[in-house]
Amino acid sequence: MYPLALSGILSRNRLVPCGARLRPSTLAGFGATSPTAHGMMQTAGRTAVTPLSRSQLPHGSDMTRLKLDSSRRFLGKVWSLTYPYWQSEERGRAWGLLIAIIALTLGLVYIDVQFNTWNREFYNALEQKNYADFKDLILYFAFLAVMFIAAAIYKLYLTQMLTMRWRVWLTNRYIADWMDRQVYYRLELDRRGTDNPDQRIAEDLKLFTDGTLSLSLGLLSAVVTLVSFITILWTVSGPITLFGHTIAGYMVWAALIYAVAGSIITHYVGRPLIGLNFQQERYEADFRFTLMRLRENAEGVALYHGEGPEREGLLTRFERIRGNWWQLMRFTKRLTGFTAGYSQIAIIFPFIVAAPRYFSGAMPLGGLMQIASAFGQVQGALSWFVQSYGTLANWRASVDRLLTFHAALDATVHEAEAAPAIPQVRDSGPGIRADALSLTVPGSESGPARTLLADASFAIAPGERLLITGPSGSGKSTIFRALAGIWPFGRGNIRVPTDARVLFLPQKPYIPIGTLREAVSFPAPADAFGDEALREALRDCRLERFTERLEETQNWSMLMSGGEQQRLAVARALLHQPDFLFLDEATASMDESLERAMYELLVTRLPGTAITSIAHNPEVAAFHARTLKLRAEDGTVRLATA
């Protein structure tokens, strides 16, 4: 039975011989963890690639240069994600926390050095049966143990604090960039390869901050440990003569060769995990999004009895997860098999290498144990890449996703600045005017760009009642989007009175999850209107059963019918009292009597408001004095007075 390093009891969940540097990740092959514990998750789908001929392949030196250039570019992009926080308004606290964490890391390495010396003296005392030294060393061990535990606890605590502060700052920044200039809307129109931005903000930012700190602090600890112990190992190991050659500090060279060989093999075995992790995150997010859409559209699916197609779609998406998971299992098994074997061999390796000097009497038992301990520290430091490869693979995948999202945000912002939405000019005119308005739909894989509307000019006077009609798909809703200033494809000018209040009611209202007070007041703050005003608006819109539920928190879009949601939007209009109100089939889910009642309510309660509607129900026309109709002329859609 091998003697045990008592210092190992402090930081590891299994006892190992002195000198071992087992990390939690090395236990993955023993039934303690799964690929998820490593963060190693991603896809079975592959892209067909035409193989290159041997003459087309880069030469060795060219390939090395390409890899170095690629690594430099990647690290430069990572730096662009990292440095803004450390130069932000949070930099004082951030640097203070980081310095404290580094100090604790250095303190832990110093305690490890003291444990190394303790190993030598303790085992010498055992060998010499020196009971007095044994008692003193036990007390010294207890002191070192208390210091080690305290430093480890506060290092973890402060690291978690810094991680959350960094994540909060990044989340605020990314949400601001995502919502600025309505980038979130533009990204939905042109995805630019960015799937599931919600996951990139919620999950990938978490993985990035946690991984960046843990990996960088782990690397720092490894470097400091290497510097601290390599001198000790060089000194205590002494020389050895092999084949007539004397090798000084031979244990250092043995540790270096062992670690370099392990790192090379680890990279070769685990390299596919980076791409698989990237794909797994995407497939998991797609599956969650599909489940969420089913939940949000439960009634529609139930009415269609569409459970079969939905189930098939869900299982198809989950099959991608399963297929990719098997790929991950295969490569994780290989990586875990190697790293577990690598770590286990490292336990006995220093004893084998140091045994000739020990059995020759050149060193005492304490010296052997100190060498084994120092070898374990040096080998563990040099093996940082091996032990951290699983975390690196998951971190690299999250960084790649963040980089593509960051690039899409930047490109969309620049595009919005260079080619903004159709200009909306605020002036002193009395009404809204559109001059030479042309609207287009951008091209895609399914077809080329097309023109929705050509050279339309019209005006909406204060208090006017205007109806816009036309065939479905002719571009009526897109006219409203242009008037709202969110449609980026087209040209022309839109003029809006300087202080005009404008409100748009779409066919499917947006209702935030929260209290009913927040839902009715949206987009104004929850405290913008008094309780009685809110209740009166709900009663007027025939939503009496909700008047006493203002403080209740629900997903109201799931609780209310389509007609109730549209009446809630009408209640918003009554509360906000806009100067210009646009209804895009905003009463289409109501029966004829309710639809008529809502229009009568709007006309009565908002006498000075200009109401512009898109509707297919002929009865709605009775509430409008003028009608504009979209007509196709010579292959082009134009707006004309009906």
C-alpha positions in Angstrom: 0.0 0.0 0.0 1.4 3.4 -0.9 1.8 6.1 1.7 -0.7 8.9 1.5 -0.1 12.6 1.2 -2.2 14.1 4.0 -2.3 17.4 2.2 -4.3 15.7 -0.5 -7.1 15.1 1.9 -7.9 18.8 1.9 -8.7 19.3 -1.7 -9.7 16.0 -3.2 -12.6 13.6 -2.8 -10.5 10.5 -2.8 -7.2 9.6 -1.1 -4.2 9.3 -3.5 -0.5 8.7 -2.9 1.7 11.7 -2.3 2.4 13.8 -5.3 -0.8 13.1 -7.2 -2.5 16.1 -8.8 -6.0 14.6 -9.5 -8.6 17.2 -10.6 -12.3 16.6 -10.6 -12.4 16.4 -14.4 -10.1 13.3 -14.3 -12.7 11.3 -12.5 -15.2 11.4 -15.5 -14.3 7.9 -16.5 -15.1 6.4 -13.1 -18.9 6.8 -13.2 -18.8 10.1 -11.2 -19.7 12.4 -14.1 -21.1 12.4 -17.6 -20.2 14.5 -20.7 -22.6 17.1 -19.3 -20.3 17.5 -16.3 -17.5 18.4 -18.6 -19.8 20.7 -20.6 -19.0 18.5 -23.6 -22.2 18.5 -25.6 -22.8 18.8 -29.4 -23.9 17.4 -33.3 -24.2 14.5 -35.5 -24.9 16.5 -38.6 -22.0 16.9 -41.0 -21.4 19.0 -44.1 -20.2 17.3 -47.2 -16.6 18.3 -48.1 -14.8 17.7 -51.3 -11.4 16.1 -50.4 -8.3 17.9 -51.6 -5.6 16.2 -53.5 -2.2 15.9 -51.9 -0.7 18.7 -54.0 -3.5 21.0 -52.8 -2.7 20.5 -49.1 -0.6 23.1 -47.4 3.0 22.2 -46.5 3.9 21.6 -42.9 5.4 25.1 -42.3 2.4 26.8 -44.1 0.0 24.8 -42.0 1.7 25.8 -38.8 1.6 29.5 -39.9 -2.1 29.2 -40.7 -2.8 27.7 -37.3 -0.8 30.4 -35.5 -2.5 33.1 -37.4 -5.9 31.6 -36.7 -5.0 31.3 -33.0 -3.9 34.9 -32.8 -7.0 36.1 -34.5 -9.2 34.1 -32.2 -7.4 35.4 -29.1 -7.7 38.9 -30.4 -11.5 38.5 -30.8 -11.6 37.0 -27.3 -9.8 40.0 -26.0 -12.3 42.3 -27.7 -15.1 40.5 -25.7 -13.1 40.7 -22.5 -11.4 44.1 -22.1 -14.4 46.4 -22.2 -15.5 45.3 -18.7 -12.1 45.9 -17.2 -12.1 49.5 -18.6 -15.8 50.2 -17.7 -17.3 52.1 -14.7 -17.0 48.7 -12.9 -13.3 48.5 -13.3 -12.4 49.6 -9.7 -14.4 46.8 -8.0 -13.5 44.4 -10.7 -9.7 44.9 -10.4 -10.0 44.9 -6.6 -11.7 41.5 -6.6 -9.3 40.1 -9.2 -6.3 41.3 -7.2 -7.7 39.7 -4.1 -8.4 36.4 -5.9 -4.8 36.4 -7.3 -3.4 37.0 -3.9 -5.4 34.1 -2.5 -4.2 31.9 -5.4 -0.6 32.8 -4.7 -1.3 32.1 -1.0 -2.6 28.6 -1.8 0.5 27.9 -3.9 2.6 29.0 -0.9 0.8 26.7 1.4 1.4 23.8 -1.1 5.1 24.6 -0.9 4.9 24.4 2.9 3.1 21.0 2.6 5.9 19.8 0.3 8.5 20.6 3.0 6.1 19.1 5.6 6.0 15.8 3.7 9.8 15.5 3.9 10.0 16.2 7.6 6.9 14.1 8.5 8.1 11.0 6.7 11.6 11.4 8.0 10.1 11.5 11.5 8.2 8.3 10.8 11.3 6.6 9.5 13.3 7.7 12.5 10.4 7.0 14.9 10.8 10.5 16.3 7.6 10.9 18.4 8.3 14.5 19.5 8.7 15.7 15.9 5.7 13.7 14.9 3.4 15.6 17.4 4.8 19.0 16.3 4.3 18.2 12.7 0.7 17.1 13.3 0.0 20.5 14.9 1.7 22.3 12.1 -0.3 20.3 9.6 -3.5 21.4 11.3 -2.5 25.0 11.1 -1.7 24.7 7.4 -5.0 22.9 6.8 -7.0 25.7 8.5 -5.2 28.3 6.4 -5.7 26.3 3.2 -9.4 25.8 3.8 -10.0 29.5 4.6 -8.1 30.7 1.5 -9.8 28.1 -0.7 -13.3 29.2 0.5 -12.7 32.9 0.0 -11.1 32.4 -3.3 -14.2 30.5 -4.5 -16.5 33.1 -2.9 -14.8 36.1 -4.5 -14.5 34.3 -7.8 -18.2 33.7 -7.9 -18.8 37.3 -6.9 -16.6 38.6 -9.7 -18.2 36.2 -12.2 -21.7 37.4 -11.5 -20.7 41.1 -11.5 -19.0 40.5 -14.9 -22.0 38.6 -16.2 -24.4 41.3 -15.1 -22.4 44.0 -16.9 -22.2 42.0 -20.1 -25.9 41.1 -20.0 -26.8 44.7 -19.6 -24.6 45.7 -22.5 -25.7 42.9 -24.8 -29.4 43.5 -24.1 -28.9 47.2 -24.7 -27.1 46.5 -28.0 -29.7 43.9 -29.0 -32.6 46.3 -28.4 -30.9 49.5 -29.6 -32.1 50.7 -33.0 -34.5 47.8 -32.9 -31.6 45.4 -33.8 -33.6 42.5 -32.4 -36.3 43.1 -35.1 -33.7 43.5 -37.9 -32.0 40.2 -36.9 -35.3 38.4 -37.2 -35.7 39.8 -40.7 -32.2 38.8 -41.6 -30.8 36.1 -39.3 -27.1 36.5 -40.3 -26.4 33.0 -38.9 -27.5 34.0 -35.4 -29.9 31.4 -34.1 -31.5 31.7 -30.6 -30.1 35.1 -29.5 -31.9 34.5 -26.2 -29.6 31.5 -25.4 -26.5 33.5 -26.4 -27.4 36.2 -23.9 -28.7 33.9 -21.1 -26.4 30.9 -21.4 -23.3 31.7 -23.5 -22.5 34.8 -21.5 -22.7 32.7 -18.3 -20.3 30.1 -19.8 -18.0 32.8 -21.1 -17.5 34.7 -17.8 -17.3 31.5 -15.7 -15.0 29.8 -18.2 -12.7 32.8 -18.8 -12.1 33.3 -15.1 -11.7 29.7 -14.1 -9.4 28.9 -17.0 -7.3 32.0 -16.6 -7.0 31.6 -12.8 -6.2 27.9 -13.3 -3.5 28.8 -15.8 -2.1 31.4 -13.4 -2.1 28.9 -10.5 -0.3 26.3 -12.8 2.4 28.8 -13.8 3.0 29.9 -10.2 3.1 26.3 -9.0 5.5 25.4 -11.8 7.9 28.2 -10.9 7.6 27.4 -7.2 8.2 23.7 -7.4 10.5 23.3 -10.4 13.4 24.6 -8.3 12.5 22.3 -5.4 12.3 19.3 -7.7 15.5 20.2 -9.5 17.4 20.5 -6.2 16.0 17.5 -4.3 16.0 15.0 -7.3 19.7 15.4 -7.9 21.5 13.9 -10.8 21.3 10.4 -12.4 23.6 8.7 -14.7 22.2 6.9 -17.7 24.3 5.2 -20.4 27.4 7.1 -19.2 25.7 10.5 -19.2 24.9 12.4 -16.0 21.5 14.2 -16.1 21.1 17.0 -13.6 17.6 17.5 -12.2 16.4 14.5 -14.1 13.0 14.5 -12.4 12.2 17.9 -14.0 13.0 16.5 -17.4 10.8 13.4 -16.7 7.9 15.6 -15.7 8.3 17.8 -18.8 8.4 14.9 -21.2 5.4 13.2 -19.5 3.3 16.4 -19.6 4.2 17.4 -23.2 3.4 13.9 -24.5 0.1 14.0 -22.6 -0.9 17.4 -23.9 -0.3 16.4 -27.5 -2.3 13.2 -27.2 -5.1 15.0 -25.4 -5.5 17.6 -28.1 -5.5 14.9 -30.8 -8.1 12.8 -28.9 -10.4 15.7 -27.8 -10.2 18.1 -30.7 -13.6 17.1 -32.2 -15.4 18.1 -29.0 -15.1 21.9 -29.8 -17.3 21.6 -32.9 -19.6 19.1 -31.3 -20.2 21.4 -28.3 -21.1 24.3 -30.6 -23.7 22.2 -32.4 -25.1 20.7 -29.2 -25.8 24.1 -27.8 -27.7 25.0 -31.0 -29.7 21.8 -31.1 -30.7 22.1 -27.4 -31.8 25.7 -27.9 -33.8 24.8 -31.1 -35.6 22.0 -29.1 -36.4 24.3 -26.2 -37.7 27.0 -28.6 -40.0 24.5 -30.3 -41.4 23.4 -26.9 -41.9 27.0 -26.0 -43.8 27.7 -29.2 -46.0 24.7 -28.7 -46.9 25.9 -25.2 -47.6 29.4 -26.4 -49.8 28.1 -29.3 -51.4 25.3 -27.4 -55.0 26.2 -28.3 -54.3 26.5 -32.0 -52.5 23.1 -32.1 -55.4 21.5 -30.1 -58.0 23.0 -32.4 -56.2 21.7 -35.4 -55.7 18.3 -33.7 -52.1 18.9 -34.8 -50.5 16.8 -32.1 -49.1 14.3 -34.6 -47.1 16.7 -36.7 -46.0 18.6 -33.6 -44.8 15.4 -31.9 -43.0 14.4 -35.1 -41.3 17.9 -35.3 -40.3 17.7 -31.6 -38.9 14.2 -31.9 -37.0 15.1 -35.1 -35.3 18.0 -33.3 -34.6 15.8 -30.3 -33.2 13.2 -32.6 -30.5 15.7 -33.6 -29.7 16.1 -29.9 -29.5 12.3 -29.4 -27.3 11.8 -32.5 -24.9 14.5 -31.5 -24.9 13.2 -27.9 -23.7 9.8 -29.1 -20.9 11.5 -30.9 -20.0 13.4 -27.7 -20.1 10.2 -25.7 -17.7 8.5 -28.1 -15.1 11.3 -28.1 -15.6 12.0 -24.3 -15.0 8.3 -23.6 -11.8 8.4 -25.5 -10.7 11.7 -23.8 -11.7 10.5 -20.3 -10.0 7.1 -20.9 -6.8 8.8 -21.7 -6.9 11.6 -19.0 -7.9 9.1 -16.3 -5.1 6.7 -17.3 -2.7 9.7 -17.6 -3.5 10.8 -14.0 -3.3 7.4 -12.5 0.1 6.7 -14.1 1.2 10.0 -12.7 0.6 8.8 -9.2 3.2 6.0 -9.5 5.5 7.5 -12.1 7.7 9.6 -9.7 8.2 6.6 -7.4 9.4 4.5 -10.3 11.8 7.2 -11.5 13.1 8.1 -8.1 13.3 4.5 -6.8 17.0 3.9 -8.0 18.3 6.7 -5.8 16.2 5.7 -2.8 17.1 2.0 -2.9 20.8 2.9 -3.3 20.6 4.8 0.0 21.2 8.2 -1.7 18.0 9.7 -0.1 15.8 9.0 2.9 12.1 8.2 2.9 11.3 11.9 3.5 13.3 12.9 0.5 11.5 10.3 -1.6 8.1 11.6 -0.5 9.2 15.2 -1.1 10.3 14.4 -4.6 7.1 12.6 -5.3 5.1 15.5 -4.0 7.1 18.1 -5.9 6.9 15.9 -9.1 3.2 15.8 -8.7 3.0 19.6 -8.5 5.3 20.2 -11.5 3.6 17.5 -13.6 0.2 18.8 -12.6 1.1 22.3 -13.5 2.6 21.2 -16.9 -0.5 19.1 -17.4 -3.0 22.1 -17.1 -3.9 21.7 -20.7 -4.6 18.0 -20.3 -6.8 18.4 -17.2 -8.6 21.5 -18.6 -9.3 20.3 -22.1 -13.0 19.5 -21.5 -13.6 22.9 -20.0 -11.6 24.5 -22.8 -13.7 22.7 -25.5 -17.0 23.9 -23.9 -15.6 27.5 -23.4 -14.4 27.6 -27.0 -17.8 26.7 -28.3 -19.5 29.4 -26.2 -17.0 32.0 -27.3 -17.5 31.0 -31.0 -21.3 31.5 -30.5 -20.8 34.8 -28.7 -18.4 36.0 -31.4 -20.9 35.3 -34.2 -23.6 37.0 -32.2 -21.4 40.0 -31.5 -20.4 40.3 -35.1 -24.1 40.1 -36.2 -25.0 42.9 -33.7 -22.2 45.1 -34.9 -23.0 44.5 -38.6 -26.7 45.2 -38.0 -25.9 48.4 -36.1 -23.6 49.6 -38.8 -26.2 48.7 -41.4 -28.8 50.7 -39.4 -26.5 53.6 -39.4 -25.6 53.4 -43.0 -29.0 52.4 -44.4 -31.5 53.3 -41.7 -35.2 52.6 -41.9 -37.2 54.8 -44.2 -36.6 58.3 -42.7 -39.2 59.5 -40.3 -38.9 63.3 -40.0 -40.5 65.3 -37.1 -41.8 68.6 -38.3 -44.4 71.3 -37.5 -47.0 70.0 -40.0 -50.5 69.2 -38.7 -50.7 65.5 -39.9 -48.7 62.5 -41.0 -47.5 62.5 -44.6 -45.8 59.9 -46.8 -44.0 61.1 -49.9 -42.8 58.8 -52.8 -43.0 55.8 -50.5 -41.7 52.6 -52.0 -41.5 49.4 -50.0 -39.5 46.2 -50.8 -39.0 42.7 -49.4 -35.4 41.6 -49.3 -34.3 38.6 -51.3 -33.6 35.2 -49.7 -32.8 31.6 -50.6 -36.5 31.1 -51.5 -36.7 33.9 -54.0 -35.4 37.3 -55.2 -36.3 40.7 -53.7 -39.7 42.1 -54.7 -41.5 45.4 -54.6 -44.5 45.7 -52.3 -45.5 49.3 -53.0 -44.3 51.8 -55.5 -44.2 55.6 -55.2 -47.1 56.1 -52.9 -47.9 59.5 -51.4 -50.7 60.1 -48.9 -51.6 62.1 -45.8 -53.4 61.5 -42.6 -55.0 64.6 -41.1 -55.6 65.2 -37.4 -58.8 63.5 -36.3 -59.3 61.8 -39.7 -60.8 58.3 -40.0 -58.9 56.4 -42.7 -59.3 52.8 -43.9 -56.7 50.9 -45.9 -57.8 47.8 -47.9 -56.4 45.4 -50.4 -55.8 41.7 -51.0 -54.0 39.7 -48.4 -50.2 39.9 -48.8 -50.3 43.1 -50.8 -48.3 45.0 -48.2 -50.9 46.8 -46.0 -49.2 45.8 -42.7 -45.8 46.8 -44.1 -47.1 50.3 -44.7 -47.8 50.5 -41.0 -44.3 49.2 -40.2 -42.9 51.9 -42.4 -45.0 54.5 -40.7 -43.8 53.2 -37.3 -40.2 53.6 -38.5 -39.2 50.0 -38.2 -39.2 48.8 -41.8 -35.7 49.1 -43.2 -36.3 48.1 -46.9 -37.5 50.8 -49.2 -37.2 54.6 -49.8 -39.3 57.7 -49.4 -40.0 60.2 -46.6 -42.5 60.1 -43.7 -43.3 63.2 -41.8 -44.8 63.2 -38.4 -45.8 66.2 -36.2 -43.2 67.0 -33.7 -45.1 66.3 -30.5 -47.5 63.8 -31.8 -48.3 60.7 -29.8 -48.6 57.6 -32.1 -49.8 54.2 -31.1 -50.0 51.0 -33.2 -52.3 48.1 -32.3 -51.3 44.9 -34.3 -53.6 42.0 -34.9 -51.8 39.9 -32.2 -51.1 42.3 -29.3 -47.9 41.9 -27.3 -48.7 41.3 -23.6 -45.7 41.1 -21.3 -45.6 38.5 -18.5 -46.2 40.2 -15.2 -49.1 41.9 -13.4 -52.2 42.8 -15.2 -51.4 46.5 -14.3 -48.2 46.2 -16.3 -50.0 44.4 -19.2 -52.6 47.1 -19.6 -50.3 50.1 -19.1 -47.7 48.8 -21.6 -45.6 50.4 -23.1 -45.9 53.0 -20.3 -44.6 52.2 -16.7 -47.0 50.3 -14.4 -47.6 53.3 -12.3 -48.5 55.6 -15.2 -52.2 55.2 -14.5 -54.3 55.1 -11.4 -56.3 52.0 -10.3 -59.7 53.6 -11.2 -58.5 54.6 -14.7 -57.3 51.1 -15.3 -60.5 49.5 -14.1 -62.7 51.9 -16.1 -60.8 51.1 -19.3 -61.2 47.4 -18.7 -64.9 47.8 -18.0 -65.4 49.9 -21.1 -63.7 47.2 -23.1 -66.0 44.5 -21.6 -63.2 42.9 -19.5 -65.1 43.3 -16.2 -63.9 39.9 -14.9 -60.3 41.2 -14.8 -60.9 44.5 -13.0 -60.0 43.1 -9.5 -56.9 41.3 -10.7 -54.6 44.3 -11.4 -51.9 43.0 -9.0 -52.1 39.4 -10.2 -49.0 38.0 -12.1 -49.8 35.7 -15.0 -48.9 34.9 -18.5 -51.9 36.8 -19.7 -51.5 35.9 -23.4 -52.2 32.3 -22.4 -55.0 33.1 -20.0 -57.0 35.4 -22.3 -58.7 34.5 -25.6 -57.7 36.2 -28.8 -60.7 38.6 -28.6 -59.9 39.5 -25.0 -56.3 40.2 -25.9 -57.4 42.6 -28.6 -59.8 44.3 -26.2 -57.0 44.7 -23.8 -55.1 46.5 -26.5 -58.1 48.8 -27.1 -58.0 49.6 -23.4 -54.4 50.7 -23.8 -55.5 53.1 -26.5 -58.1 54.6 -24.2 -55.5 55.1 -21.5 -52.8 56.5 -23.7 -55.1 58.7 -25.8 -52.8 59.0 -28.8 -53.0 61.7 -31.5 -52.7 59.0 -34.2 -53.9 55.5 -33.7 -53.2 52.6 -36.2 -55.2 49.4 -36.0 -53.9 46.5 -38.1 -56.9 44.1 -38.1 -56.8 44.8 -34.3 -60.5 43.7 -33.9 -60.4 40.7 -36.2 -60.8 38.1 -33.4 -64.0 39.7 -32.1 -67.6 39.0 -33.3 -69.4 41.7 -35.3 -71.2 43.2 -32.3 -68.0 43.5 -30.2 -66.1 44.9 -33.1 -68.7 47.5 -33.7 -68.8 48.3 -30.0 -65.0 48.8 -29.8 -65.0 51.2 -32.8 -67.9 53.1 -31.3 -65.9 53.3 -28.1 -62.8 54.6 -29.8 -64.7 57.2 -31.9 -66.5 58.4 -28.8 -63.7 58.4 -26.3 -61.0 59.6 -28.6 -62.7 62.3 -30.7 -59.5 64.1 -31.6 -57.6 61.0 -32.5 -56.8 60.2 -36.1 -57.8 56.5 -36.6 -56.3 54.5 -39.4 -57.4 50.9 -39.8 -56.6 47.9 -41.9 -59.6 45.6 -41.9 -61.4 43.1 -44.1 -64.8 43.4 -42.5 -67.1 45.7 -44.6 -68.9 47.0 -41.5 -65.6 48.6 -40.2 -65.7 51.0 -43.2 -68.7 52.7 -41.7 -66.5 54.2 -39.0 -64.1 55.7 -41.6 -64.6 58.7 -43.8 -61.9 57.9 -46.5 -60.6 54.6 -48.0 -57.3 53.9 -49.7 -56.9 50.7 -51.6 -53.9 48.8 -52.8 -54.2 47.9 -56.5 -51.9 46.0 -58.8 -51.1 48.0 -62.0 -48.7 46.7 -64.6 -47.2 44.3 -62.1 -46.7 47.0 -59.5 -48.8 47.6 -56.4 -50.0 51.2 -56.0 -52.1 53.0 -53.4 -55.2 54.7 -54.7 -58.4 56.3 -53.4 -61.2 53.8 -53.4 
